[in-house]
């Protein structure tokens, strides 16, 4: 039987299927409790992530298929997920899929300030590498991505937001 952690690490993100949950950094822990139940801990990209239910269902299905009938998924919101948790392999997979990987997450000590100004990001065109980009929309196909257009090659692309 494949180890439960290996099974969980192979499950892909439903919104970014070029990434596993492990590469995205939302897979926080996989352990077996005293009763023999596999307990998977997830930290979603943000607390209202609509893909969380699908992540849970996909994890439980993969574990059941691998022979782990008794398993559950729990959510841990603290510490909050950071785009810095995306693995180097995950960042490369995003770029290869035409999605701009996030730059370093902003450092915060305390509450997140509410600013009604444009958000500064380190977006780079995943096709030509140019930093000459223009924001088209704060929201792409999912709330955790913004839509940009490259001013060099004129191609539109999504950028994973730094969180």
C-alpha positions, -999 to +999 in steps of 0.1 A: +000+000+000+013+035-009+019+057+021-010+081+029+013+111+026+024+101-009-013+096-020-022+131-006+008+147-022-004+136-057-038+152-055-041+182-078-057+216-071-091+218-088-085+255-099-048+251-108-046+215-121-010+219-131-002+220-093-006+194-066-020+205-033+015+199-019+031+222-046+005+249-039+014+247-002-021+241+010-014+205+021-001+211+056+001+177+072-008+140+068-008+117+098-024+086+112-041+090+146-043+065+174-075+049+159-058+044+125-076+072+108-057+092+082-060+129+091-051+154+063-047+190+073-053+217+047-047+255+049-067+271+020-054+300+000-080+321+018-107+313+042-135+316+017-119+295-010-147+278-029-124+250-040-119+237-005-148+212-007-135+198-039-100+195-025-115+176+005-135+153-018-106+146-041-083+138-012-108+114+004-114+097-029-077+093-036-071+079-001-101+055-003-089+043-037-054+036-022-069+015+006-074+041+033-111+038+040-110+057+073-098+092+066-108+128+071-097+163+062-094+191+087-088+228+079-062+249+097-065+286+092-036+297+113-010+304+102-027+318+072-016+305+038+011+325+021+020+325-016+055+319-004+044+283+004+042+275-033+071+252-041+098+259-067+083+231-088+049+246-085+062+281-096+078+265-126+045+246-134+025+278-132+049+296-156+049+267-180+011+268-180+011+305-189+003+318-154+026+343-137+039+330-104+037+353-074+067+373-061+075+374-024+045+378-002+042+411+017+056+410+052+030+419+078+031+422+116-004+423+128-037+429+110-039+433+072-045+470+065-074+479+043-061+501+015-082+513-013-053+519-036-041+497-065-021+467-052+015+466-063+026+432-076+057+417-092+040+403-122+061+391-151+048+378-184+051+340-184+055+339-221+083+365-228+095+373-193+088+411-196+080+431-164+062+457-186+027+445-178-007+462-173-034+452-149-067+445-167-087+431-138-081+425-101-099+391-106-091+364-131-108+330-133-105+327-095-103+353-068-066+344-060-055+355-095-054+389-113-056+394-151-028+412-168-016+419-204+020+421-214+030+454-230+059+437-249+042+406-265+006+419-259-005+385-246-030+384-217-021+362-187-032+355-151-010+362-121-013+344-088-016+372-062+010+376-035-007+369-002 
